[in-house]
Amino acid sequence: MKGIKILERVLATIPIMFGVAVIVFFFIRLTPGDPVDIMMGQSGALSQGEIERMRQEFNLDQPIHVQLWLFLSNAVQGDLGYSYVLKQPVTNLIAQRLPATIELALGALFFSLVFALPIGIISAVKQNSFIDRISMSGAFLGISMPAFWLGIILILIFSVQLGWLPVQGRIARNVGLEQMTGFFVLDSILTGNMAALRSSILHLALPSIALGAQVAAVIARVLRSSMLETLRSDYVTLARSKGASEGRVVLKHALRNAMIPTVTVVGLQIGILLGGNMVVETIFGWPGLGRMVVQAIFDRDFPLIQGTVMVYAFTFVTANLIVDILYTYLNPRIRL
């Protein structure tokens, strides 16, 4: 029965993805600027006939409904088009850049959870204490700081002033990493290249902190609120009356129930980490999807923009589906 429900939720993503595809298709064509003019630098070096041939090559001479039909029919077959500027299939370009984006998102998520979970738990247990006030003040500061500003500050402190961490890129050029999966940290471990592992972690540190600071602040505040509610529950009082240690009460009885709303936030934040990293990737020169799509927007590279946004939308939908499934295990009373 549960498998049928999951299948129904998966099938429900189809109209969502269709709606996203149509909206993106029309909105990017409403933006000012012609792709052919931008590619030619508006220099007028080509004749009118050559410009028309380029429009025919990209199907830009077709009526808008014909262009939409071509895009949707190809997308159903897994063909997201051909980049106007980079002259490669969009699926290939996304496959090349996606590991870097996923690695950065996982690094930011790891940073967020490592800091947010202990802070949220300790702040709830030590409510209104000095530790709680400092922690929540830090969380408020983390929510308030834009990622681009924090990224610049981190570069100025840890790269320019202290010289501890690199400014941009994924790895040093002289480490000679043999790529197997596209995830540099994982490839370094699989190949036993410790120099590459150290370099990839150092390159990953600053962008992960810049991207994950707001996420950590949100998770910490939500977990604290949930923990405060569960710590006042009757079953927690009963566990204490039976002589259970405070650590067991907090970690086994209170934390599991407090994690239910926290999982929702984490799931949504994963989608944000994967889809909202354009600014951070641009600041740190991180060769991921975000940096690529920013350049594609400037170039009016319609197929590349459409394909990348489709990937982002699919990420959000998948993250929400996983959260719904996890709900049924964290709280058996909840059904899909």
Summary of the structure (lengths in Angstrom):
residues: 336
radius of gyration: 24.0
end to end distance: 10.0
largest distance: 86.9
contacts: 1065
relative contact order: 0.15
helix: 75%
strand: 1%
